[in-house]
Amino acid sequence: MNKDLNEIQRYDQEDYDKKIDAAVLVLIFGDPPKTLMVRKNCNVSGRFSCDLAFPGGHKKKNENFVDAALREAWEEAWVFPKFVKIIGFMDIHETVSKPVVKVLPVLGVLKGPIETKPRDAEVDYSIWVNLDLINDAKLVYHPIRGYVNGILLPGNLIIWGLSLRIINDLKGFINKQVLY
């Protein structure tokens, strides 16, 4: 992350519409800090099958990226939007695989009790990932992709790729800031 929270500018929807394909909610909770992730269903064939990811997706017509991230978190993990305080945005991240998807991480903190759980067939698991468990990536076995450079969590959950890059930026940011 290249900027402190105080330096994050209010986003211009038209400008972001030209640069961004999707938004994810990077929701932070607790001490030590944890972030909410969902696993894309391993039994559904798709580009992100069995990947741990932040809840998110493409925006709908007449929706901004904050609304899209909050809606997707509700649809994928039962996160009620009124329990999320949006505090800013991280730098835009891109998938390495083609077609490239440009993603805006929307940073939020939890401000009420929630019990996350998958709500639709796209997701089969939700988890609060303790950021202290995220260390240096190494070669790990992904059930769909084979060996990837990532982090193996308990339960054979794997963080890699775009999600791991966002988490690493988030950890650097948290080390510099008090978020809540």
trRosetta pair geometry for C-beta under 8 A, 3 or more apart (Angstrom, degrees):
i j d omega theta_ij theta_ji phi_ij phi_ji
1 90 5.4 -86 -104 -145 109 88
1 91 5.7 -179 -123 -6 56 101
1 169 4.6 113 -35 179 81 102
1 170 7.4 84 -32 -77 127 34
1 172 6.2 -180 27 84 93 109
1 173 4.5 22 37 -68 149 115
2 91 5.7 75 9 -68 97 132
3 7 4.2 -124 -174 88 109 119
3 8 5.8 140 109 -70 128 65
3 91 7.7 132 15 -62 93 93
4 7 4.9 87 57 7 76 104
4 8 7.7 -120 99 -24 43 79
4 176 6.9 -111 -110 127 90 130
4 177 6.9 149 -152 -78 83 115
5 8 5.7 -35 -157 1 41 115
5 87 6.5 -24 -149 150 129 104
5 88 5.2 -152 -142 -20 83 160
5 173 7.7 99 -50 -173 89 113
5 177 5.7 89 -9 -129 120 151
5 179 7.6 151 -63 -110 154 73
8 88 4.2 92 68 -152 168 119
8 89 5.8 154 -162 43 129 76
11 15 7.2 -142 -177 67 75 108
11 16 5.3 26 175 -41 121 134
11 65 7.4 -46 109 44 159 125
11 89 6.2 60 -52 -14 125 155
12 15 3.9 60 82 12 108 115
12 16 6.6 162 80 -11 55 85
13 16 5.9 -61 -145 43 29 106
13 17 6.1 39 155 -30 66 105
13 64 5.4 -82 -115 -121 118 107
13 65 7.7 -179 -126 -1 77 92
14 17 5.5 -48 -147 27 31 117
14 18 7.0 29 155 -18 60 102
15 18 6.1 -61 -164 31 32 109
15 19 6.7 4 151 0 66 116
16 19 5.7 -73 -143 49 38 100
16 20 4.9 -4 176 8 82 125
16 65 6.0 -86 141 -16 144 139
16 104 6.5 14 -157 -68 121 154
17 20 6.9 -56 -100 48 17 89
19 92 6.3 -87 146 -92 117 162
19 102 6.1 -114 156 135 64 151
20 23 6.7 32 168 -64 136 81
20 65 6.2 0 113 -93 156 141
20 92 6.5 -131 -91 -121 88 119
20 102 5.3 -128 -124 110 40 104
20 103 7.1 69 -151 -131 89 13
20 104 4.7 -14 -126 -28 140 113
21 58 6.5 -52 158 -105 71 90
21 101 4.8 -118 78 -156 143 70
21 102 4.8 115 3 48 94 72
21 103 6.9 -45 60 -69 87 53
22 56 5.9 107 156 144 105 107
22 57 5.6 -80 -148 178 116 23
22 58 4.9 -66 -98 -77 88 52
22 59 7.4 174 -125 -19 45 70
22 68 7.4 -142 -159 138 57 139
22 101 5.8 4 13 175 120 115
22 102 7.5 153 28 82 70 47
22 103 5.1 -24 76 -109 91 78
22 104 7.4 -167 98 25 43 73
23 56 5.5 -133 106 -154 47 116
23 57 7.7 -15 55 59 59 31
23 59 6.6 45 9 -56 110 98
23 65 3.9 136 -58 -171 146 93
23 66 7.3 -101 161 -67 163 24
23 68 4.8 111 45 85 118 114
23 69 4.2 -84 126 -57 112 98
23 72 7.6 169 85 17 81 136
23 103 6.8 141 -105 -164 25 69
23 104 4.6 -28 -108 68 82 95
23 105 7.6 153 -160 -93 66 16
23 106 5.4 37 179 -22 114 113
24 53 7.2 -117 -126 163 138 91
24 54 3.7 86 170 95 128 120
24 55 6.5 140 -156 80 78 38
24 56 3.0 -98 -102 -26 60 155
24 57 8.0 85 -86 -22 67 37
24 69 6.0 70 146 -125 9 103
24 72 7.5 -80 -121 88 50 143
24 103 5.8 18 -6 -178 106 120
24 104 7.6 174 23 83 65 48
24 105 5.4 -26 67 -111 96 64
24 106 6.8 -174 84 22 40 79
24 166 7.4 -28 75 -129 141 170
25 36 7.4 -5 106 71 101 118
25 54 6.1 -166 65 166 48 107
25 55 5.2 -13 43 73 104 94
25 56 5.9 173 2 -70 64 92
25 69 4.1 134 -60 168 81 103
25 70 6.5 102 -79 -77 134 42
25 72 6.9 180 -6 75 106 98
25 73 4.3 -21 31 -58 151 129
25 79 7.2 -154 100 82 157 156
25 84 7.1 -39 -159 -149 134 156
25 106 5.4 -35 -105 71 55 102
25 108 5.9 -23 -164 21 96 125
26 35 6.1 -27 -169 -151 74 127
26 54 5.6 -43 -82 -130 64 149
26 90 6.6 34 15 -11 153 130
26 105 4.7 29 -21 -176 125 108
26 106 6.7 169 20 74 78 43
26 107 5.1 -28 72 -103 108 59
26 108 6.9 146 76 25 54 69
26 166 6.5 -145 -91 162 130 122
26 170 6.1 -154 -178 -93 140 135
27 35 6.3 135 73 -154 54 68
27 36 4.4 5 64 21 114 116
27 54 7.9 150 8 -152 77 101
27 55 7.8 11 -4 33 118 110
27 73 6.8 100 -37 -133 134 146
27 79 6.7 -135 -62 -138 166 156
27 84 6.4 -76 -115 -121 112 114
27 108 5.0 -23 -106 77 70 99
27 109 7.3 131 -160 -114 63 18
27 110 6.0 67 177 -56 106 88
28 33 5.5 -20 -163 -161 105 111
28 34 7.2 143 -155 74 54 43
28 35 5.6 -31 -95 -93 61 79
28 107 7.3 7 -9 -168 114 84
28 108 7.1 176 19 91 75 46
28 109 5.2 -38 68 -105 91 70
28 110 7.1 -139 86 -3 43 83
28 170 7.7 -177 -79 -172 116 124
28 174 7.5 169 -132 -94 147 122
28 179 5.9 8 91 114 152 157
28 180 7.3 179 100 -7 112 125
29 33 7.3 128 67 -152 31 62
29 34 5.3 -33 70 65 82 93
29 35 7.6 145 21 -93 76 32
29 36 7.3 55 6 -41 117 93
29 109 7.0 135 -79 -162 56 66
29 110 4.1 12 -91 18 108 132
29 128 6.5 -67 63 -137 120 128
30 33 6.1 147 80 -121 73 32
30 34 4.9 24 47 13 127 101
30 128 7.4 71 9 173 140 140
32 130 5.9 60 91 -159 116 97
32 131 6.7 -137 150 51 104 85
32 132 4.8 -3 153 -25 160 124
33 130 7.8 127 90 -152 43 53
33 131 5.0 0 89 18 92 129
33 174 5.6 -111 26 -149 163 153
33 179 7.6 68 -107 35 136 135
34 128 4.1 38 153 168 138 102
34 129 6.0 155 -161 72 80 36
34 130 5.2 -41 -98 -90 91 48
34 131 6.6 -161 -102 -15 32 80
35 54 7.6 -45 155 -103 116 100
35 128 7.1 153 70 -156 21 63
35 129 5.5 -25 61 58 76 94
35 131 6.3 68 -5 -63 101 100
35 167 6.9 -162 48 -114 150 93
35 170 6.7 31 -63 139 153 162
36 54 7.3 86 92 -138 74 71
36 55 6.8 -17 118 -3 113 108
36 73 7.5 72 101 -142 143 111
36 77 6.3 122 169 150 128 166
36 79 6.9 94 142 -73 173 138
36 116 6.1 161 -139 -78 122 163
36 126 6.8 -5 -167 -174 95 103
36 127 7.6 156 -149 84 52 38
36 128 5.9 -35 -91 -100 61 65
36 129 7.7 154 -106 13 10 81
37 52 4.8 31 156 179 135 99
37 53 6.4 149 -161 72 89 22
37 54 6.1 -66 -113 -85 69 47
37 55 8.0 -178 -142 -27 29 70
37 126 7.2 170 90 -153 43 58
37 127 5.7 -19 64 65 87 85
37 128 7.9 139 19 -111 74 19
37 129 5.2 27 5 -16 122 122
37 159 7.3 -67 -138 -95 168 111
37 163 6.9 73 -130 -162 125 135
38 52 7.3 161 82 -151 29 58
38 53 6.1 -32 66 67 77 76
38 54 7.5 68 21 -170 85 14
38 55 5.3 73 -3 -73 128 80
38 76 5.1 -74 -53 152 174 119
38 77 5.3 -129 -73 -69 121 112
38 118 6.9 117 -148 -95 112 86
38 123 4.5 -36 174 -139 127 130
38 125 6.8 152 -161 86 57 54
38 126 4.9 -26 -103 -100 78 77
38 127 7.7 154 -94 20 32 69
39 42 7.2 -11 148 -39 117 90
39 50 6.6 -10 -178 -152 104 37
39 51 7.0 172 -149 86 62 31
39 52 5.4 -37 -93 -92 74 63
39 53 7.6 120 -113 17 27 75
39 123 6.6 117 71 -158 49 74
39 124 5.7 -52 90 62 102 80
39 125 4.0 18 30 55 117 104
39 126 7.6 -142 11 -71 73 34
39 127 7.5 43 -26 2 97 109
39 157 6.5 -110 -79 -130 127 104
40 44 7.5 -102 161 64 83 109
40 46 6.9 -107 162 78 129 123
40 48 4.3 94 9 117 172 97
40 49 5.8 -120 113 -113 110 23
40 50 6.5 -50 76 4 83 18
40 51 5.0 19 25 50 116 79
40 53 6.0 37 -33 10 101 124
40 122 6.5 -48 -140 165 75 74
40 123 6.4 -63 -109 -101 37 59
40 124 7.7 36 139 13 19 86
41 44 4.1 54 90 13 120 110
41 46 8.0 68 64 25 87 123
41 49 6.8 -48 88 -133 56 74
41 50 7.8 -40 117 -60 24 51
41 121 6.2 -18 -43 162 161 60
41 122 6.0 -152 -5 174 111 21
41 123 6.1 -140 -45 -107 83 6
41 124 4.3 104 -111 -29 70 105
42 49 5.9 92 -130 175 38 90
42 50 4.1 57 -104 -82 86 92
42 124 6.2 -72 11 35 79 150
42 143 6.5 10 -143 87 126 137
42 144 7.1 -155 -141 -50 81 113
43 124 7.1 95 17 -66 96 148
44 49 6.2 -162 80 -108 63 100
44 121 6.3 115 -68 148 142 95
44 122 6.9 -89 62 -121 163 41
45 49 6.2 -38 -135 -62 28 144
46 49 5.0 135 54 -49 73 89
47 97 7.4 176 -168 104 110 144
48 51 4.5 -80 -175 32 80 131
48 53 6.3 6 180 -41 137 145
49 144 5.0 140 95 -96 103 162
50 142 6.7 135 113 179 122 91
50 143 5.3 -120 -168 63 161 104
50 144 4.6 161 38 -14 133 120
50 145 8.0 -157 77 -8 119 87
50 158 7.8 32 144 43 93 108
51 142 8.0 9 -90 -155 68 130
51 144 7.9 -70 -45 42 75 135
51 158 7.7 -70 -130 84 50 90
51 160 7.5 -100 -137 52 93 87
51 161 7.2 -36 -144 42 128 133
51 163 7.0 160 166 -7 104 136
52 127 7.6 -46 -134 46 118 119
52 129 7.6 87 173 -62 141 140
52 153 7.6 57 -51 17 162 134
52 157 5.5 72 -62 176 130 101
52 158 6.3 -175 2 80 109 43
52 159 4.9 -60 71 -87 130 70
52 163 5.8 -172 100 124 78 167
53 56 7.3 -112 147 36 109 94
53 162 7.7 23 -124 82 93 107
53 163 5.2 -129 -113 -75 51 129
54 105 6.9 64 58 -124 169 94
54 163 6.4 167 -17 -121 80 94
54 166 6.7 -67 -20 98 133 158
55 69 7.4 106 104 -170 84 67
55 72 5.1 166 157 124 87 92
55 73 4.0 113 101 -99 143 62
55 75 7.9 155 -168 62 117 74
55 76 4.3 180 -131 66 105 132
55 77 5.0 -102 -71 1 141 120
55 79 6.9 180 43 15 164 131
55 123 7.9 -13 -105 -81 89 151
56 68 7.3 56 -156 130 75 92
56 69 5.4 -19 -113 -121 93 73
56 72 4.8 100 -124 96 22 154
56 73 7.4 12 -66 -54 57 76
56 103 7.1 84 123 -152 150 113
56 106 7.9 152 -105 22 121 101
57 68 6.7 -127 76 172 68 103
57 72 4.5 163 18 -105 96 138
58 68 7.0 -94 131 -160 26 138
59 63 4.6 -161 -174 91 97 105
59 64 6.9 -69 -140 156 148 11
59 65 5.8 -87 -63 -92 134 54
59 67 7.2 78 -136 78 106 91
59 68 3.7 -90 -97 -70 79 142
60 63 4.5 64 60 7 76 135
60 68 6.9 165 8 -101 69 95
60 71 7.7 -45 5 81 115 166
63 67 4.6 -131 -166 94 89 127
63 68 5.3 110 134 -62 122 84
63 71 7.2 -37 -157 -4 145 146
64 67 5.0 96 54 12 69 104
64 68 7.0 -128 102 -8 36 91
65 68 5.3 -48 -142 35 37 116
65 69 6.3 39 158 -19 67 101
65 104 5.2 12 177 70 150 142
65 106 6.5 175 133 -62 95 123
66 69 5.9 -54 -149 36 30 108
66 70 6.3 25 155 -13 65 109
66 86 5.7 -2 -143 -105 122 163
66 106 5.6 144 -111 -135 63 147
67 70 5.9 -59 -145 42 30 108
67 71 6.0 31 157 -21 67 109
68 71 5.8 -54 -142 37 27 111
68 72 6.2 25 159 -16 63 109
69 72 6.0 -57 -146 39 27 109
69 73 6.4 28 155 -20 63 107
69 104 7.9 -99 -57 93 126 92
69 106 4.1 -163 25 33 173 139
69 108 8.0 165 125 -17 129 127
70 73 5.7 -54 -147 35 31 111
70 74 6.5 32 153 -18 64 105
70 79 7.7 -120 -154 102 61 107
70 81 4.2 56 180 -114 123 112
70 84 6.3 -167 -116 61 101 145
70 86 8.0 -72 -62 -62 115 116
70 106 7.9 -73 -40 102 73 152
71 74 5.7 -57 -154 36 32 112
71 75 6.2 24 153 -14 68 110
71 81 7.6 -3 -67 -67 45 129
72 75 5.6 -55 -140 42 33 109
72 76 5.7 12 166 -5 70 116
73 76 6.3 -61 -128 48 23 97
73 77 5.6 -45 -168 46 62 106
73 79 4.0 -42 148 56 106 129
73 81 7.4 123 72 -83 112 72
73 84 7.3 71 89 -53 157 156
74 77 7.7 -69 -98 57 8 63
74 78 7.0 34 -156 -125 46 18
74 79 5.8 -101 -78 67 49 65
74 80 6.6 67 -111 -104 98 31
74 81 6.0 -40 -57 -39 122 89
74 119 7.6 -17 146 19 50 163
75 119 5.8 -142 178 79 37 130
75 120 5.9 -6 168 -8 86 130
76 118 6.9 -43 178 -134 56 64
76 119 6.3 -165 -146 37 7 97
76 120 6.6 -65 -102 34 50 100
76 122 6.5 -68 -112 84 94 114
76 123 4.7 100 -162 -25 87 148
76 126 7.6 135 136 -84 83 116
77 116 4.5 -12 172 -158 100 107
77 117 7.0 135 -163 55 53 22
77 118 6.8 -30 -102 -93 51 40
77 119 6.9 -95 -25 -5 9 100
77 123 6.8 -81 -67 135 70 168
77 126 4.5 120 -131 -111 102 145
78 114 7.0 163 116 -178 86 108
78 115 7.1 -24 109 90 133 62
78 116 5.6 158 62 -141 96 46
78 117 5.1 19 10 48 143 71
78 118 7.8 0 -15 42 102 3
78 119 5.3 144 -57 -55 81 114
78 126 7.7 -132 29 4 94 166
79 83 7.0 -127 -176 69 73 110
79 84 6.5 52 158 -50 114 123
79 114 5.8 38 -123 -175 62 163
79 116 6.3 -1 -64 -104 83 97
80 83 4.9 71 77 6 92 110
80 84 7.9 -179 93 -12 51 90
80 112 7.5 -50 72 81 114 130
80 114 6.3 -167 19 -105 89 116
81 84 5.7 -66 -156 32 45 111
82 112 7.2 13 109 15 78 149
83 110 6.2 3 148 -157 96 73
83 111 5.7 -166 -169 64 53 69
83 112 3.5 -102 -127 51 102 110
83 113 7.4 -96 -139 51 143 28
83 114 5.5 152 104 -50 160 114
84 108 4.4 12 -176 169 104 144
84 109 7.4 147 -156 71 59 34
84 110 6.6 -39 -102 -105 62 47
84 111 6.8 157 -105 17 10 93
85 108 6.1 153 75 -159 42 83
85 109 5.2 -18 60 59 99 85
85 110 7.9 99 18 -175 83 0
85 111 4.8 75 -23 -33 107 131
85 180 7.9 125 64 -106 132 115
86 106 6.2 -41 -134 172 110 105
86 107 7.2 105 -160 81 63 54
86 108 4.9 -46 -97 -95 51 95
87 107 5.3 -64 66 110 87 100
87 108 6.3 145 7 -113 82 35
87 109 6.0 42 -22 -7 129 99
87 179 6.5 130 91 -162 171 90
87 180 8.0 -116 -63 -68 152 87
88 107 4.9 -4 70 54 73 121
89 104 6.1 -29 -155 -178 118 101
89 105 6.8 135 -164 83 63 61
89 106 6.0 -34 -105 -110 76 52
89 107 6.3 -167 -91 7 19 93
90 93 7.5 5 110 -26 114 105
90 104 7.7 155 61 -173 71 54
90 105 3.9 -4 42 72 118 117
90 107 5.9 107 -35 -48 87 110
90 166 6.7 109 97 -146 160 88
90 169 6.0 106 -165 119 131 133
90 170 7.0 -57 -92 -76 146 78
90 173 7.4 -109 -110 -38 103 158
91 105 7.8 21 58 34 41 107
91 169 6.8 -117 36 -160 104 156
92 102 5.6 3 180 -176 119 98
92 103 6.8 148 -161 73 66 43
92 104 5.8 -36 -104 -89 77 66
93 102 7.7 158 83 -156 36 52
93 103 5.0 -26 68 65 85 99
93 105 6.5 42 6 -24 115 107
93 162 5.7 127 136 -155 126 92
93 165 5.8 151 -144 102 133 122
93 166 5.7 -91 -22 -72 164 91
93 169 7.8 -149 -72 5 123 149
94 100 5.3 -3 -173 -170 114 107
94 101 6.9 159 -152 77 61 44
94 102 5.3 -26 -97 -100 86 63
94 103 7.0 166 -90 15 31 81
94 162 7.5 -122 106 -108 24 111
95 100 5.7 -178 64 -143 83 52
95 101 4.6 45 3 39 119 86
95 103 7.5 82 -34 -16 80 115
95 161 7.1 11 -137 173 75 119
95 162 5.3 -49 -95 -57 65 132
96 100 7.9 -22 -144 -110 9 85
96 161 6.7 -126 16 -144 108 94
96 162 7.6 -159 -6 -56 78 84
97 100 7.8 167 87 -88 40 51
97 161 8.0 -20 -8 -140 104 135
103 162 6.6 78 25 -176 147 136
103 166 7.9 -59 103 -72 129 131
105 166 5.3 147 -77 -143 146 123
105 169 8.0 152 38 81 158 131
105 170 7.9 -115 156 -67 156 106
107 170 7.9 163 -111 -117 110 100
107 179 8.0 -112 164 -142 120 127
109 179 5.8 162 -75 142 128 107
109 180 4.5 150 -160 -65 161 135
110 114 6.7 -119 -147 16 122 114
116 126 4.2 -116 136 124 115 143
116 127 8.0 -130 89 -38 133 13
116 128 7.4 140 26 -49 136 86
117 126 6.0 -150 -111 30 18 127
118 123 4.2 -162 -129 105 105 98
118 124 5.8 -14 -71 -126 168 13
118 125 6.4 -15 -43 -40 122 14
118 126 5.8 177 -53 -23 67 99
119 123 7.2 36 36 54 58 120
120 123 6.3 72 63 25 70 88
123 126 6.8 36 160 -59 131 87
125 157 7.5 -131 110 -101 147 121
127 153 7.7 139 128 126 157 153
127 155 7.9 -169 -91 54 151 150
127 157 6.7 -27 19 -123 162 174
129 133 6.8 -114 -178 55 80 120
129 134 7.2 58 153 -48 117 110
129 153 6.7 -82 -125 -105 102 154
129 159 7.2 71 -136 -58 159 142
129 167 7.6 -49 105 -118 141 136
130 133 4.7 84 81 -7 95 106
131 134 5.5 -45 -161 21 52 115
131 167 6.9 -173 -125 -168 91 100
131 170 7.1 -118 -119 110 135 110
131 171 5.5 171 -180 -95 121 95
131 174 6.8 67 116 39 167 161
133 151 7.5 120 130 169 86 133
133 153 6.5 71 135 -117 140 92
134 151 5.7 -46 -129 -105 70 171
134 159 7.0 -44 -112 72 107 150
134 164 7.8 173 -152 -140 120 78
134 167 5.5 -130 -142 146 166 131
134 168 7.3 -143 148 -78 130 63
134 171 6.4 -140 84 -61 126 142
135 151 7.1 136 46 -117 61 116
137 149 4.9 68 142 161 126 84
137 150 5.4 -35 -146 -112 106 11
137 151 5.8 -85 -106 -51 70 74
137 160 7.1 103 -140 -117 128 77
137 164 6.2 56 -81 -178 130 150
138 149 7.0 -109 154 -147 8 67
138 150 7.7 -54 58 63 43 36
138 151 7.9 81 27 -94 71 47
139 147 5.3 6 -172 -174 99 114
139 148 7.5 161 -144 82 56 24
139 149 6.1 -38 -86 -95 55 60
140 147 7.1 156 78 -145 25 66
140 148 6.4 -30 64 65 75 72
140 149 7.8 97 18 -139 78 17
140 150 5.0 -84 41 66 119 91
140 151 7.2 -2 -7 120 152 2
140 152 4.5 -180 -135 -52 145 104
140 158 5.7 -179 109 -124 132 118
140 160 7.5 -152 56 -66 111 124
141 146 6.9 -59 -144 -174 72 37
141 147 5.8 -41 -97 -90 58 64
142 145 4.1 9 86 49 131 95
142 146 6.4 5 56 54 85 22
142 147 7.2 150 15 -109 82 11
142 148 4.8 28 -17 5 127 119
142 150 7.1 71 -62 23 109 148
142 158 5.2 -125 -100 72 84 164
142 160 6.8 -77 -71 15 132 147
143 156 7.5 64 -41 152 114 122
145 148 5.5 38 100 -49 131 118
148 158 7.0 103 62 161 122 139
148 160 4.5 43 131 -162 131 168
148 161 7.3 -43 -177 -39 137 90
149 160 6.4 132 82 -142 50 111
150 158 5.0 63 117 -178 146 97
150 159 5.7 174 -172 85 105 46
150 160 3.0 -65 -89 -79 124 100
150 161 7.4 -19 -89 -9 111 64
150 164 5.9 -142 -130 -60 77 148
151 158 6.9 153 75 -154 49 56
151 159 4.6 -6 54 56 103 98
151 160 7.2 -179 19 -67 62 65
151 164 6.4 151 3 -113 104 116
152 156 7.0 -31 -160 -132 98 43
152 157 7.5 131 -163 72 50 47
152 158 5.8 -23 -102 -99 59 79
153 156 7.9 -7 72 81 62 5
153 157 4.2 -29 64 72 110 99
153 158 7.1 -165 16 -78 83 27
153 159 6.7 62 -24 -11 114 99
154 157 7.2 10 75 23 41 101
159 163 5.3 -114 -157 109 87 116
159 164 4.9 130 141 -77 91 87
159 167 6.5 14 168 2 144 153
160 163 7.0 51 60 56 30 98
160 164 5.2 -13 -138 -20 21 132
161 164 6.0 110 49 20 31 100
161 165 7.1 -60 143 -4 36 100
162 165 5.7 -58 -149 36 31 111
162 166 6.4 30 155 -18 66 105
163 166 5.8 -54 -150 36 32 110
163 167 6.4 31 153 -18 65 106
164 167 5.6 -52 -145 37 33 112
164 168 6.3 35 156 -20 66 104
165 168 5.8 -51 -146 35 30 111
165 169 6.6 30 154 -15 62 105
166 169 5.8 -58 -153 39 32 110
166 170 6.2 35 150 -23 66 108
167 170 5.3 -54 -145 37 33 116
167 171 6.3 37 155 -22 67 101
168 171 5.8 -47 -147 31 31 112
168 172 6.7 32 154 -16 61 104
169 172 5.8 -57 -154 36 33 112
169 173 6.3 32 151 -19 66 109
170 173 5.6 -58 -149 38 32 112
170 174 6.2 31 155 -21 68 106
171 174 5.8 -52 -143 35 31 110
171 175 6.5 35 156 -23 62 104
172 175 5.8 -53 -153 30 30 114
172 176 7.0 16 153 -9 61 108
173 176 6.0 -69 -158 40 34 104
173 177 5.9 -14 163 15 72 121
174 177 6.3 -80 -129 55 28 86
174 179 6.5 -44 -119 -24 80 124
